[in-house]
Amino acid sequence: MPLVEILSIGTELILGRIADTNAHWLAQQIELVGSCVRQVTTMGDDPDEITIVIHEAIERGATHIITTGGLGPTPDDRTVDTVAAMAGCGTVTDEGLIAHFLQRLRRSGQNKISDHMRKVAIIPEIATAGPNANGWGHCLIMTYRGVELFILPGPPREVRALYPVYIEPALREAVISQVR
């Protein structure tokens, strides 16, 4: 059975400014596909803490780690740089995301991508970006030390749009492959 850990990232969460509804919802969905949520951890936007908690999850035997938060355009959104540094790789601008953003902007009569949007399109070199048909946030997918990481934005509507497209199929496949 896949062992999943959920890491909710955001100083606004630990200060009580925003309730973490993502972890609750994700845990319900993960159980529905036959996977086990082993632990849920909430932490601030601290790169060292994020790295430590991911390593601890791996040491506990997690097969899949889902993070939420820290993918936005503001300076406190550090998840991408943290995960890239942890994995020992650089970051790159994902041209597929840029094209996706431009396509969405053109539908509303705009033709230019802001610097904020360009920051959101930067991903770890070893990650794949899964675009979101319903929003700007995307899912980063990468394997680190044999564990599949899904790095999601923080807004709940983004998490709920991305989970069934990228994470649920991966968990279902992991359950099926263990039955075989």
C-alpha positions as CSV (number, residue, x, y, z in Angstrom):
1,M,0.0,0.0,0.0
2,P,1.4,3.4,-0.9
3,L,2.4,5.4,2.2
4,V,1.7,9.1,1.7
5,E,2.8,12.1,3.7
6,I,1.2,15.5,3.3
7,L,3.3,18.6,4.0
8,S,1.4,21.8,4.3
9,I,3.8,24.7,3.7
10,G,3.0,28.3,4.6
11,T,3.8,30.7,7.5
12,E,0.2,31.9,7.2
13,L,-0.9,28.4,8.2
14,I,1.2,28.1,11.4
15,L,0.3,31.6,12.4
16,G,-3.4,30.7,12.2
17,R,-4.2,33.3,9.5
18,I,-5.5,30.6,7.1
19,A,-7.0,27.2,7.9
20,D,-5.3,24.2,6.3
21,T,-8.3,22.7,4.5
22,N,-6.0,21.1,1.9
23,A,-4.5,18.4,4.2
24,H,-8.0,17.4,5.4
25,W,-9.4,17.1,1.9
26,L,-6.3,15.3,0.5
27,A,-6.3,12.8,3.3
28,Q,-9.9,11.9,2.5
29,Q,-9.1,11.5,-1.2
30,I,-5.9,9.4,-0.6
31,E,-7.8,7.0,1.6
32,L,-10.4,6.5,-1.1
33,V,-7.9,5.2,-3.6
34,G,-6.5,2.6,-1.1
35,S,-3.4,4.5,0.0
36,C,-2.4,5.3,3.6
37,V,-1.8,8.8,4.9
38,R,1.1,8.2,7.3
39,Q,1.6,11.7,8.6
40,V,0.5,15.3,8.0
41,T,2.9,18.1,8.9
42,T,2.4,21.9,8.8
43,M,5.4,24.2,8.6
44,G,6.3,27.7,7.7
45,D,8.1,28.9,4.6
46,D,11.5,28.0,6.0
47,P,13.8,26.2,3.5
48,D,15.8,24.3,6.1
49,E,12.6,23.1,7.8
50,I,11.1,22.0,4.5
51,T,14.2,20.0,3.6
52,I,14.4,18.4,7.1
53,V,10.7,17.4,7.0
54,I,11.0,15.9,3.5
55,H,14.0,13.9,4.6
56,E,12.2,12.7,7.7
57,A,9.2,11.6,5.6
58,I,11.6,9.6,3.4
59,E,13.2,8.0,6.4
60,R,9.8,7.0,7.8
61,G,9.2,5.1,4.5
62,A,6.9,7.4,2.6
63,T,6.5,6.3,-1.0
64,H,4.8,9.5,-2.0
65,I,5.0,13.0,-0.6
66,I,2.5,15.7,-1.4
67,T,3.4,19.3,-0.5
68,T,1.0,22.3,-0.7
69,G,2.0,25.9,-0.7
70,G,5.0,28.0,-1.6
71,L,4.7,28.0,-5.4
72,G,3.5,31.5,-5.8
73,P,5.2,34.7,-7.1
74,T,6.0,36.3,-3.8
75,P,9.5,36.3,-2.1
76,D,8.2,34.1,0.7
77,D,7.3,31.4,-1.8
78,R,10.5,29.3,-1.6
79,T,9.4,25.7,-2.2
80,V,10.7,25.5,-5.7
81,D,14.2,26.8,-4.8
82,T,14.3,24.7,-1.7
83,V,13.4,21.4,-3.4
84,A,15.9,22.1,-6.2
85,A,18.7,22.8,-3.7
86,M,17.7,19.6,-1.8
87,A,17.9,17.5,-4.9
88,G,21.2,19.1,-6.0
89,C,19.8,20.5,-9.2
90,G,19.2,24.0,-10.6
91,T,16.0,25.6,-11.8
92,V,14.8,26.3,-15.3
93,T,12.0,28.2,-16.8
94,D,9.4,25.8,-18.1
95,E,8.5,27.0,-21.6
96,G,5.4,24.8,-21.7
97,L,4.1,26.7,-18.6
98,I,4.9,30.0,-20.3
99,A,2.9,28.9,-23.4
100,H,0.0,27.7,-21.2
101,F,0.0,31.1,-19.3
102,L,0.1,33.0,-22.6
103,Q,-2.8,31.0,-24.0
104,R,-4.9,31.8,-20.9
105,L,-3.9,35.5,-21.0
106,R,-4.8,35.8,-24.6
107,R,-8.3,34.5,-23.9
108,S,-8.8,37.6,-21.7
109,G,-7.2,40.0,-24.2
110,Q,-3.7,40.2,-22.7
111,N,-0.5,39.4,-24.5
112,K,2.2,39.9,-21.9
113,I,3.4,37.7,-19.0
114,S,4.3,39.6,-15.9
115,D,7.5,39.0,-13.9
116,H,5.4,37.3,-11.3
117,M,4.1,34.8,-13.8
118,R,7.6,34.2,-15.0
119,K,8.6,33.3,-11.4
120,V,5.8,30.8,-11.2
121,A,7.1,29.1,-14.4
122,I,10.5,28.4,-12.8
123,I,10.8,24.7,-11.8
124,P,13.5,22.3,-10.6
125,E,15.5,20.9,-13.5
126,I,14.5,17.3,-12.6
127,A,10.8,18.1,-12.2
128,T,7.9,17.9,-14.7
129,A,5.3,20.6,-14.6
130,G,1.7,19.5,-15.0
131,P,-0.4,22.5,-16.0
132,N,-3.8,23.3,-14.5
133,A,-6.7,23.7,-16.9
134,N,-8.7,25.5,-14.1
135,G,-6.1,28.0,-12.8
136,W,-2.6,29.3,-12.7
137,G,-1.1,26.9,-10.1
138,H,0.5,23.8,-11.5
139,C,1.7,20.4,-10.1
140,L,5.4,19.7,-10.0
141,I,6.3,16.0,-10.2
142,M,9.7,14.6,-9.4
143,T,11.4,11.6,-7.9
144,Y,13.9,12.1,-5.1
145,R,15.6,9.3,-3.4
146,G,13.1,6.8,-4.9
147,V,10.1,8.8,-3.5
148,E,7.6,10.5,-5.8
149,L,7.0,14.1,-4.8
150,F,4.0,16.1,-5.9
151,I,4.4,19.8,-5.3
152,L,1.2,21.7,-5.4
153,P,0.2,25.4,-4.9
154,G,-1.6,26.4,-1.7
155,P,-5.1,27.6,-2.9
156,P,-7.6,24.8,-2.2
157,R,-9.3,25.3,-5.6
158,E,-6.0,24.6,-7.3
159,V,-5.2,21.5,-5.1
160,R,-8.7,20.1,-5.9
161,A,-8.2,20.7,-9.6
162,L,-4.7,19.1,-9.8
163,Y,-5.2,16.1,-7.5
164,P,-7.5,14.0,-9.8
165,V,-5.3,14.8,-12.9
166,Y,-1.8,14.0,-11.5
167,I,-1.8,12.5,-8.1
168,E,-4.8,10.2,-8.0
169,P,-3.8,8.2,-11.1
170,A,-0.3,7.8,-9.7
171,L,-1.6,6.5,-6.4
172,R,-4.1,4.2,-8.1
173,E,-1.2,2.8,-10.3
174,A,0.9,2.3,-7.1
175,V,-1.9,0.4,-5.5
176,I,-2.5,-1.8,-8.5
177,S,1.2,-2.6,-9.0
178,Q,1.4,-3.8,-5.4
179,V,-1.5,-6.1,-5.9
180,R,0.1,-7.7,-9.0
